[in-house]
Amino acid sequence: IIIIITMASLNVGGPSIKFKNLLVVIKQTAYEEYSQLKLRGVAPKALRWKRLEQRYRSHKQCVTDLLALLREHHVVQFSCVNRVDLDRQHLSGVDLIVAVGGDGTVLSSAHFVDHGTIPLLGINSDPNKSGADRQVNMKKLDERRSHGALCMFTADDMESGLQEVLYGGGHLQKRTRLRCKVKSTFAETQLVPALNDLLIANPSPAAVSRFRMGWMRNLVGDQEDDAALAKEENPYGTVTRFGGKPYDVFNSLNVWSSGMW
């Protein structure tokens, strides 16, 4: 379980600061990554540098504005870390994580949060500016902008709501995460918890992925009824239609796929 501060209406905050030790996780933009590749002479040639730079400047302006807002609250202590450098050691003594970037930054931050320990607040640093931009069927849309489904604020409205959150006025929502274990003949590896970013694929895009899938035995209720319900909810047996059921490699069906799940 992870606790995310969501887009639900803000509650009235209390008279004192609730979150005093913050960790600000900052996205590394595509412009920064490709600029490093460009210095080494290995950057792709078909990049739209002006557009990438515009996204970069919008993101950096949001980060600058956020840090200025936090400095106005003298009792609030905060530190910053790049998303790619985030580690569990950065979470020591932290009572709120602020992920600045988009849904990907929120997901990356969620990997390091233990069961329901630290709330997570997402801020979309480069949101779509109009309703027309959100229509994904438009060819002129730059889909590299994050949708921000896991973010409570955007760069445009964070100033008005951030203070309410700091005083405990946010709506805390629990989100269930996936737990994945990769088993081989002599070893077992447990991956970090995932929200919706678990990928099953063969390292080679042209190869066939082979794995088994099925339903875990329910500890409460009749197992046959559970199996019938699972079959009704999931007639095709695909991983993308699990219906919230855990994965079982011992009582399962073989699955062959030429794509990604």
C-alpha positions in Angstrom: 0.0 0.0 0.0 1.2 3.5 -0.8 -0.5 6.8 0.3 -0.8 9.4 -2.5 -2.2 12.9 -2.0 -4.8 13.1 -4.8 -6.9 15.6 -6.8 -9.9 15.3 -4.4 -11.1 18.5 -2.8 -8.7 19.9 -0.2 -9.8 19.8 3.4 -9.4 22.7 5.8 -5.9 22.5 7.2 -5.0 22.8 10.8 -3.3 25.8 12.6 0.2 24.3 12.5 2.4 22.7 9.9 1.9 19.0 9.5 4.7 18.2 7.1 8.0 19.7 8.2 10.7 17.5 6.5 10.2 17.2 2.7 12.1 15.4 0.0 11.7 17.0 -3.4 12.3 14.5 -6.2 13.1 16.3 -9.5 12.7 14.8 -13.0 15.6 14.8 -15.4 14.1 16.1 -18.6 14.7 14.6 -22.1 16.5 17.8 -23.0 19.1 17.2 -20.3 19.5 13.5 -21.2 19.9 14.1 -24.9 22.3 17.1 -24.3 24.6 14.7 -22.5 24.4 12.3 -25.4 25.0 15.2 -27.8 28.3 16.0 -26.1 29.4 12.4 -26.7 28.3 12.6 -30.3 25.7 9.8 -29.9 22.4 11.8 -29.7 19.6 10.9 -32.2 19.6 13.2 -35.2 15.8 13.6 -35.6 15.3 15.5 -32.3 13.3 18.7 -32.1 15.7 20.6 -29.9 13.6 23.7 -29.6 10.6 21.8 -28.4 12.7 19.8 -25.9 14.3 23.0 -24.6 10.9 24.6 -24.1 9.8 21.6 -22.0 13.0 21.8 -20.1 12.5 25.5 -19.3 8.9 25.0 -18.2 10.0 22.2 -15.9 12.9 24.2 -14.4 10.6 27.2 -13.8 8.2 25.0 -11.9 11.0 23.7 -9.7 12.3 27.2 -9.1 8.8 28.4 -8.1 8.2 25.4 -5.8 11.5 25.9 -3.9 10.7 29.6 -3.5 7.3 28.6 -2.0 8.9 26.2 0.4 11.4 28.7 1.6 8.5 31.0 2.6 7.7 28.5 5.3 10.7 28.8 7.6 9.7 25.8 9.7 9.8 23.5 6.7 13.0 21.7 6.0 13.5 20.2 2.5 16.2 18.6 0.4 16.3 17.9 -3.4 17.4 14.9 -5.3 17.4 14.0 -9.0 15.0 11.3 -9.9 17.8 9.1 -11.3 19.8 9.4 -8.1 16.9 8.6 -5.6 17.7 6.0 -3.1 16.2 4.7 0.2 18.9 6.6 2.2 17.3 9.9 1.0 14.0 9.0 2.8 15.5 9.1 6.3 13.5 11.5 8.5 11.2 12.5 5.6 7.5 12.9 6.3 6.4 14.0 2.8 7.8 13.3 -0.7 7.1 15.8 -3.4 7.6 14.4 -6.9 8.1 17.2 -9.5 7.8 16.1 -13.1 4.9 13.9 -14.1 3.5 10.4 -13.6 6.8 8.8 -14.3 8.5 10.7 -11.5 5.7 9.8 -9.1 6.0 6.1 -10.1 9.8 6.2 -9.6 9.4 7.7 -6.2 6.8 5.2 -5.2 9.3 2.3 -5.7 11.3 3.5 -2.7 8.4 4.0 -0.3 7.6 1.2 2.2 4.2 0.1 3.2 2.1 3.2 3.9 4.9 5.1 5.6 5.4 8.4 3.7 2.7 10.2 1.7 3.6 11.1 -1.8 2.5 14.4 -3.6 2.9 14.7 -7.3 3.3 18.0 -9.2 3.0 18.1 -13.0 5.7 20.5 -14.0 4.8 20.8 -17.7 1.0 20.3 -18.1 -1.1 20.6 -21.2 -2.3 24.1 -21.4 -5.7 23.7 -23.0 -8.5 21.2 -23.4 -7.6 20.8 -27.0 -4.1 19.7 -26.1 -5.5 16.8 -24.1 -7.1 15.2 -27.1 -4.6 12.5 -27.8 -6.0 11.8 -31.3 -4.6 15.1 -32.6 -1.4 14.6 -34.5 0.1 17.9 -33.5 -0.1 16.9 -29.8 3.3 16.5 -28.1 2.6 13.3 -26.2 5.8 13.6 -24.3 3.9 15.9 -21.9 2.8 13.9 -18.9 -0.9 13.5 -18.4 -0.5 13.9 -14.7 -3.1 11.3 -13.6 -1.1 10.7 -10.3 -0.4 14.4 -9.7 -2.4 16.6 -7.4 -1.1 20.0 -8.7 0.3 21.4 -11.9 2.8 24.2 -12.3 -0.2 26.6 -12.7 -2.1 25.9 -9.5 0.4 24.5 -7.0 0.8 27.9 -5.2 -2.8 28.0 -4.1 -3.0 24.4 -2.8 0.5 23.6 -1.5 0.0 25.6 1.7 -3.2 23.7 2.5 -1.3 20.4 2.0 1.5 21.5 4.3 -1.0 22.2 7.0 -2.7 18.8 6.6 -5.5 19.8 4.3 -4.8 17.2 1.6 -6.9 14.1 0.9 -4.8 11.0 1.6 -5.7 8.1 -0.7 -4.3 4.6 -0.4 -3.2 2.9 -3.6 -2.5 -0.9 -3.9 0.8 -1.8 -5.5 2.0 -4.9 -7.3 4.6 -7.2 -5.9 6.6 -9.2 -8.4 9.0 -12.1 -7.8 11.2 -13.4 -10.6 12.0 -17.1 -10.0 14.7 -19.1 -11.6 15.9 -22.6 -10.9 18.3 -21.6 -8.1 17.4 -18.1 -7.2 14.5 -15.7 -6.5 14.5 -12.0 -7.0 11.8 -9.7 -5.5 11.4 -6.5 -7.5 10.4 -3.1 -6.0 6.7 -2.6 -5.6 4.9 -1.1 -8.7 1.8 0.9 -9.2 1.0 0.4 -12.9 4.5 0.2 -14.4 5.1 -3.6 -14.3 6.4 -4.8 -17.6 6.7 -8.5 -18.7 8.7 -8.8 -21.9 11.5 -10.7 -23.6 14.8 -8.7 -23.9 14.5 -9.3 -27.6 11.5 -7.4 -29.2 11.2 -10.2 -31.9 11.2 -13.1 -29.4 8.2 -14.8 -27.9 7.6 -14.2 -24.2 6.6 -17.4 -22.3 5.2 -17.3 -18.8 2.4 -18.7 -16.6 -0.5 -16.9 -15.1 -3.4 -17.7 -12.9 -5.3 -16.8 -9.7 -4.0 -17.0 -6.2 -6.1 -19.0 -3.7 -8.4 -16.7 -1.7 -8.0 -17.1 2.0 -11.6 -16.1 2.6 -14.6 -17.6 0.8 -15.1 -20.5 -1.5 -12.3 -21.1 -4.0 -14.6 -22.3 -6.8 -16.7 -19.2 -6.5 -13.6 -17.0 -6.7 -12.4 -18.9 -9.8 -15.8 -18.5 -11.5 -15.8 -14.8 -10.7 -12.2 -14.4 -12.0 -13.2 -16.2 -15.2 -16.2 -13.9 -15.6 -14.2 -10.8 -15.0 -11.3 -12.0 -17.2 -12.6 -14.2 -20.0 -9.5 -13.8 -22.1 -7.0 -14.4 -19.4 -4.7 -11.5 -20.2 -2.5 -9.9 -17.6 -4.0 -6.5 -18.4 -7.4 -7.7 -17.2 -6.4 -9.2 -13.9 -9.3 -7.5 -12.1 -7.1 -7.0 -9.0 -6.3 -10.7 -8.5 -2.8 -11.7 -7.4 -0.5 -13.7 -9.6 0.1 -17.4 -9.0 2.9 -19.4 -10.8 2.0 -22.7 -9.3 -1.7 -23.0 -10.3 -1.7 -21.3 -13.6 -2.0 -21.5 -17.4 0.9 -21.3 -19.9 0.9 -18.1 -21.9 2.8 -17.4 -25.1 3.0 -13.8 -26.2 4.8 -12.0 -29.0 4.2 -8.6 -27.4 4.5 -6.9 -24.0 2.1 -7.3 -21.1 
